[in-house]
Amino acid sequence: MNAFDELARLLGERIGMAIDPRRRASIEARLAGLMADCGYSDSEEFVRRLRSGLDPALMNRTVDAMVTCETLFFRDRAPFEAMRGVVLPKLKETRRDFRNLRIWSAACATGQEPYSIAMVIDDMARDFAGWRVDIVASDISQSALAAARAGVYSQFEVQRGLPTAMLLRYFRKDAAGWRVAEHLQAAIDFRHVNLVSEFGALGCFDVVLCRNVLMYMDVERRRDILRRISAQLAPDGYLMLGATETIVGLTDDFVAAPGFAGLFTHRPQKRGTMRLVANS
């Protein structure tokens, strides 16, 4: 087995990444750049070092180099329209007695998705006065999480999807760039989570966004992750996938919610079978 195939196998085992053969040239280019940065000239030696598990920092750098962290504020629009128009109003009605919501952005990249969620909720503050709304945001990439926690974005990044009114309301310009408001940062709990591993300790959620990440995994990984998400999603909760992603052939736990591509709810007969997991 050559170094590239061994790297592909290793990434599949560790983070569930399935490398499309059509992307081989771009992945090899990333690998060459990473090896040069890390002082390796022999690809087989590099992969052997990764496989040994003796250098966790090298594995973190490899994951950072290989995963796709393409994102933007209010990406695809429709999920946030669904959240504002359907998901949050419905949950407000069903949770009115205990006034608590938990939302998970399961592949948050550099943070634009959870900050977009926080802006929507803040914009609806009157509707949720006196409520506790917890937003958990996670990613496999340590460097992406560091950027998300910092909450500082370039002019290019804030121009991608972010309405001017929200930019002026929720960001301030400084020497480093556009810095997100402190109360939005404080509203989000950023975690390092590998979706291939057990994530039950995160607790239960009313909304899970797992958008545009399962598409990079093989079918068995997708099935397993959806099964475990289902176990931690409230019986009347909502799952959001990417607009072009499907659950067909992957799970019978969910059905598509009408009106919004990528929005799913538990299948009615599954709603009584949820496994309870204590919130952390």
N, C-alpha and C positions, 0 to 999 in steps of 0.2 A: 504494500500500500504506500503510495507516495505521500509527501508532506501535506499537500492540499487536501487529499481525501481523508487523511488522519485528522487534520484540523476540522474538517466538516463533520466527521464522526464525533469528535470531542465536543464541538459546539452543540451538536444535537443532544448529546448526553447531558451536558451541563445546563444549557438554557433552552433546549427544545428547538433551536434554530435549524431549519431545513434550507439548505442552500440550493437555489435554483441553478441548474447547470448553465443557464443562459447568463447568469451573473458571475460566472467563474472568473472572467477577466477582471472585473471590478474588484472582486474579493481578493484576487491575487495581488492586485495593485495596492490595496489596503494593507495586505500582509507584508508586502515588500517595504512599504513605508514604515510600518510598525517595527519590523525587524531592524531596519536601519536606525530608528530612534532608540531602540533598546540595545543596540550594539551587537546584533547577531548577523552573521553572514551566511550561515548554513540553516536552511529551512527545517531540515530534519532534526537538527539539534534544538532548534527553537520549539518545535512541537513536542519533542521528548521532554523538554523542561516544563512545558505546560502540563503534559500528561502526568508528570511526577507528582504534581500538587505541592511541590516544595516552595513555590513562588506565587502566593496568592495575588500579590500586586501585579505580577505579569499577566495573570489570568484576568484581573480586572481591566487592565489596559487593553487586552485583546478583545474582551467583550465590548468595551467602549468603542473600539475601532470597527468592530464588525456589525453592531446593531444599527438599525436605522432610527434616527431620532428626529425625523421630519415632522414638524408640527407647527401650528400657528394658533393665534387667538381665535376663538369661536369657529374652529375648523368645521367646515361643511354646513354651518348654520342650523340645519334641521334639528340636530340633537338638542341644541339650546332653545330653539323654538318649542320643541316638544317638552323640554323641562319647564319652561315658563308657562306654556299653555295647557299642558296635560298632567305631567308627572308631579310637579310641586303642588298644584291646586288639589289633585286627588289625594296626595299624601297628607296635605294639610287637613283635609276633611277626615281621613281615617285615623290620623294621629292626634286629633284635637284634645283627647283626654290626657295624654302624657307629654305632648309637645317636644318630641325628640326625633331628629332625623340623622341618619348616618349615610354618607355618600363616599364611594370609593372610586377614584380614578386609577385604574389598575396598570396603566402604562403611560405615565404622565410625561415622559421625556424631560424636556427642559422647563416644564411647569405651566405652559400656556393653557392647557385644558383645565387643571384645577383652579387656576386664577380666573378663568372665564366662568367657571361654576360659581366661584365666590362672588364675582361681580353680579351675576344674575340674582343670587340670594340676597346680596346687599341691596340691590335695586328693588327687591321685594320686601324690604325690611319691615314695612308696616304690616304686611300679611303675616310675618313670622315674629312679631314682637313678643318677647317672653319665651321664645323657643330656644332650644339648644340644637345647633346644627353642626355636626362634626364632619369635616372633609378629610379623608385619608388619601394621600397621593403616593404612589409607589412606582419604582422602575428598577430594572436590572442594572442600568448604567450608573456607576458612581459619579462620573463626571457630569452627566445630565442632571442627576439629583443635586449636585453641588450648585449648578447654575440655577435650578429651580428654587432652591432654598435662598440663594442670593437675591433673586427677584429683580435683576437688572437686565434690561433689554436694549438692543441697539435701535436706531431709527428704523432700519429695515424691518426688524422683527415686530415693532409696534405698528408699523404700517400694514402688516399682513393680517387683515381680518378684524382689527380693533377699531371700532367706531371712534371718531375724533372726540365726541362727547365723553366717552368712557376713558379715553386716554387722559384727557384733562382732569377728569374727576378722580381717577384712581392711580395716577402716576405723577411723579415729579421729576423734572429734568435736573441732573447734576453732571459732574465731570465724567462719571462712569457711563452714563446713558440715562435711560428712563427707568426709574426705580418705583416698584409697585408699592402701594400704600401699606403702611405697617399693619393696619388692622386686617388687611387681606392676608398678609403673610402669617399673622398670628392665628388665622382661622384654619390653616392647613397643617396637617401633621404629615410630613414627608417621611417615607420609610423605604429602605432598600429591600425589595422583595423580588425573588426569582419565582415566577409563576409555575415553573416546573416543580418547585419544591412545595412543601406543605405551607399554606397560608392561613390555616384555621385560627391561629392566635390573633388575627386581626379582628375577629368577632363577626357579628351579623350586620348586614347593611340593608337599607331601603332602596338604594340605587347603586348599581355597579356599571361603570363605563369601562369597557375593555375593547377599545376601538383600534383597528388597524394594527394589531399585534399578532393575533392568532393566524393571520394569513401567512406569516413567516414560519409557521410550524407545520409538522406533519399531522396527518389526520388523527392518529392515536393521541398525540399531545393535545390537540384541540378538544377532543372528546373528554379527556381526563380533566382539563382545566374547566370546561363548561360544567361538568358534573360537580366539581368542587365549588364552583361559584354558585351553582344552584342550591347547594347545601347551606350556603351562608347568606343567601338572599331571602329577605322576608317573603312569606307566602304571597303577599300582594305587592311585592316590590317590582322594580323595573331593571332590565338589563339593556344596555346600549352597546351595540357593535358598530363597526364601520358601515357606511351606507351600502357598500358593495359586498359586505360579508354575509354569509348565510349560515344557518344552523341545519340545513337539509343534510341528512346523512350523518349528523354529528350528535344530536341529542333529541329526545322526545320530551324533555322537561319544559321546554318553552314554546310559545306560539307568538307569531308576529302581532304586534299591536297595530290596529288600523291607522292609516294616515301619515305615518312617519317611517321611512326606510331605516332599518337598523334598530328599531325599538321593539323589545320583547317583554312578555310577562310569563309567569309560570302557567303551564297548562293546567286548567281547572282541576283535573283529577290528581295532579301532583301537589296541589297546594297544602294538603294535609299531611305530607310526608317529609316535611323539612326537618333536618337534623339541627337541633339547637346548639349553638356555640357561644360560650360566655364571652361577652365583650371585654376587651383588654382596657 
